[in-house]
């Protein structure tokens, strides 16, 4: 991905690591203990706001992407 607008529209998510995905908007989906409860966490706004927890499974990760698409995509 070279960062062109076409690339961003085709794939707005970047896999930063095995447990972290970043959206071009600044949102992220990350697997961690937050606060001491393991799971996949959807953090739609890095400046604060509601954090949404999903099960610490591959299905939980997929559910986080689905929730982001349903709530925050045009």
N, C-alpha and C positions, 0 to 999 in steps of 0.2 A: 504494500500500500504506500503510495507516494504522497498522500495527503490532499489530493485533488478533490474538488467537490463531488465528482462522480464516484470516487472511492468511498467517501463518507456516506453518500446516499446508499451505496450498495452494501456497505457493512459499517454501521456506525459504532460498533463495539471493537475494542482492541483487547486481546488477551495479554495481560501484563505478566501473569504467572499462572501456575496451575490453579490457584485459588483466588484470582482477582481479574476482573474484567472492567474496563473503563469505557464509558460512552463519551462521544464527542461533546456532549452537554456538560460533562463533569460528574454525572451520576456514576455510581459503581455498584457492582455485584461482587461480594467478597465472602469467602468461607472463613469464619473465625469464631472465637468465643466472645460474645458481646452481650452483656457483661457476664461472662463465665457460663454462657449457654451456647453450645456449639450449634452452628447452622449456617445457611447461606443468607446473607443480609443484603437487601436492596437499599442503597442509600441514594435517594433520588436527587438530593441537593447537598453538596459537600459543605455548604455554609451552615447547615443545621436543618432541623425539621424532622419529620417522621422517618423512622427507620423501620423497615418491614423484615421480619424474620421468616425463613422457610426451613424446612427440614434439612439436615446435613447430608443429603443424598443427591445423586445425580438428578433425580426427579425434582427435588427441592430447588436445585440450581435452575432447571428448565422452568419451573413454576415462577421463579424470580424474573426471568426474561419475559415470560408471558404476562406477568403482572405489570412490568414496566411498559410493555407494548400497549396493554389495555388502558393504562392510566395516563401515560405521559407522551405517547406518540400521537401525531396529528391524524 
